[in-house]
Amino acid sequence: MARQYETVIGLEVHVELATKTKIFCSCSTEFGGAPNTHTCPVCTGMPGSLPVLNRQVVDYALAIGLAANCEITRYCKFDRKNYFYPDNPQNYQISQLYLPIARNGYVEIQVGDTKKKVRIHEMHMEEDAGKLIHDEWDDTSLVDYNRSGVPLVEIVSEPDMRSPEEVIAYLEKLRLLIQYLGASDCKLQEGSMRADVNLSVREVGKEGFGTRTEMKNLNSFKAIARAIEGERERQIELLEAGKEVVQETRRWDDNKEASHAMRSKEDAKDYRYFPEPDLPPVFIDDAWIESVRERQPEFREEKIKRYQEEFGIPQYDAEILTETKQMADLFEKTTKLCGKPKKVSNWLMVETLRLLKDHGESPEDIRFSPEHLSKLILLAEDGAINNSVAKKVFRKMFEEDIDPEIYVEEQGLRMVRDDGALTQVLEQVIAENPQAVADYKGGKKKAIGSLVGQTMKAMKGKADPSAVSRKLEEMLK
């Protein structure tokens, strides 16, 4: 009988924090910029330069720790992690090993109908390294230190996950918590959220863990899922062939859908950690923790419940609206302006999501403002424009964030209210379409659709189709 294997997965998630300046200096953390322009003696490791801790980094780390049900370390310290690599200008990284800011937390995930808690071993603050750019044409490697010193938190889970689905659910839960806190934008494609996957396999029923490998270079949820499946298969093939899995760090190549060994896996002793001599310990008292706790936002689960109770939004819609902070904020701000939550929900759930999909974009890319969406909804509700025109205006607003009121006036899209003008057009349409009129009078009720279409065309869409239909029926009697 073939042996059955179970996958055991733990994650190390690095999150770049949304501070304006770096963790130990006043250089900008803005993404992009010409190489090595967001740098100074501190973040490029110049001799004699001294770090100064950015308090906002601690605030964000505390907020994430509390949201992830962690115990906060009241007396936490920084340590030096020594390693030699071109993107690490000091030849050490300031991190936390012995007394990290938060420990022993958890987040609850749901896959299908099953809920489970994924435990968090610890979370620590540290500085990011620079970035190596490999030029294969010139066969050279260049280094950009703009990212060096950008503040990170590293969230280390326990090996509690058993499938790619659980891993993605855990990452999505973490990302949402952190985005709602405003602590990071968590954009995987820009590297502000990165996950390293520690994975091993063992025979089903066995207690001990197998030999684990760590996989890096994972910058999308799809890549993470593929990497997990690929590494699981690789390790099972080795075991089935009677070979051993080697503990090592591997790099995932998503184009080839395969991984290759980078280096043997280091342990803490390899980094020769010792207390950071240039930074004092951080004392976190009850008042500091409470001030952060009081500023915690309403999270997704609370919003879903409130949207149903306060606005009468169905649960499915509430779940979609709260999937990203951007969409939830847009819904709430627009609703506050126009007072029509169900209409706002409809425009976001249908037209907005459709256009985002057509453009290959995500809610983070939405350009139109709550003010403009509110104006469009009120124009349609007041009968100033019909539904067809509203969709055309919305498409323009989606692409360019135009003011719908100004656009409707400039383009002459406001509905014709003159009953006499409508009657005149209807008389002309009836006269020009004798066959459709005869069909309608002969019992073919659908024939009126052709007449309505002709009328809307003659009025350039500036009429209410239902009003046109009613008026036609009156005149044809």
Secondary structure as UniProt FT lines:
FT   STRAND          5..16
FT   TURN            35..36
FT   TURN            41..45
FT   TURN            47..48
FT   HELIX           55..67
FT   TURN            68..69
FT   STRAND          71..72
FT   STRAND          75..76
FT   STRAND          79..82
FT   TURN            86..87
FT   TURN            89..90
FT   STRAND          92..95
FT   STRAND          102..111
FT   TURN            112..113
FT   STRAND          114..127
FT   STRAND          131..135
FT   TURN            136..139
FT   STRAND          140..144
FT   HELIX           145..147
FT   TURN            148..149
FT   STRAND          151..157
FT   HELIX           164..181
FT   HELIX           188..190
FT   STRAND          193..203
FT   TURN            204..205
FT   STRAND          213..216
FT   HELIX           221..240
FT   TURN            241..242
FT   STRAND          248..253
FT   TURN            254..257
FT   STRAND          258..264
FT   HELIX           268..271
FT   STRAND          274..275
FT   TURN            277..278
FT   STRAND          282..283
FT   HELIX           286..294
FT   HELIX           300..311
FT   HELIX           315..321
FT   HELIX           325..338
FT   HELIX           341..346
FT   HELIX           347..352
FT   HELIX           353..359
FT   HELIX           363..365
FT   HELIX           370..381
FT   TURN            382..383
FT   HELIX           387..400
FT   HELIX           404..410
FT   TURN            411..412
FT   HELIX           419..432
FT   HELIX           434..441
FT   TURN            442..443
FT   TURN            445..446
FT   HELIX           447..458
FT   TURN            459..461
FT   HELIX           465..476
//
